[in-house]
């Protein structure tokens, strides 16, 4: 009986030993998986935090730069955006502007933009010298350098937005071409009237719109050295230091008359969106 008992008891002992081995192996596997996932998340976090700010890729002689102030989170605040529009461009009917932007982009802001939009929104103007006899807004879109920056906190969703935006424009009869600029694809409207969204691309974790495709191509393949950037200009550094969560936003100019003309042109372009 004792032998039979011992013989019957041997398999459970073996199973217990195997179960312990599996438990150890499983624990190690889970630990390695957790470490791997954690490592990926850390890399993703630092990559997201290391996005280049627009002033670091804009030239030092930028005439005008308007932006909302940084927030404590990574999302834009509607009241902050509205406040910046009112203070910098005297825009009062914010709802009309929002509706105009949705119509221009062909998407819904809540469904297609907020899902990826970070806390950074900015616009810059350069190389603007409008003739006295020409409407400043028309001159800016035709001859100036206009860039609109929207920070991305989720590049895959930002790319999905680009595709939806492109499809919406093509559905209303626009012809959109794709240009390769290094690893970046720049989309550009062929023909049509000058527009603040003639060209668009995802560059350095920003959706950027421009009135000319070459502006985006240059940003993608010929980045500006820091010493030659707007961020390195002492007066701009002072401006940036004064931007804080306690203000809605700010507007920097180089102090020339052309910068004030650019501000007037942007005000007209924004106001036209609400009509």
Secondary structure, DSSP 4 states (H G I P E B T S, - for coil): -HHHHHHHHHHHHHHHHHHHHHHHHHHHHHHHHHHHHHHHHHHHHHHHHTPPPGGGTSBTT--EEEEEPP-SSSS--HHHHHHHHHHHH----HHHHHHHHHHHHTS-IIIIITTTEEEEEEEEEES----TTS-HHHHHHHHSEEEEEEEES-HHHHHHHHHHHHHHHHHTT-EEEEEEETTEEEEEEESSS--TTSEEEEETTEEEEESSHHHHHHHHHSPPPGGGBGGG-HHHHHHHHT--TTSSEEEEE-SSHHHHHHHHHHHHHHHHHT-
